[in-house]
């Protein structure tokens, strides 16, 4: 298991046991969906990767949409607003 991308509210992992194992991917997704605060989970048996998005990231996106417009470049980088 190795992290590919870890930013506030979002993580993508390489998970070898998921690769070519759709049942393991489904099981892992189901278990992680039961975790409080996890709103998106996708385990891909073709790539062997796992994506998770947690509630704090969703809240940051909603807050961003409710704020008055900022410079256009800032909207290109929602990670900066979530930090």
Beta strands, then each sheet from edge to edge (+ up, - down):
strand 1: 2-7
strand 2: 10-14
strand 3: 38-44
strand 4: 49-54
sheet 1: 1+ 2- 4+ 3-
end
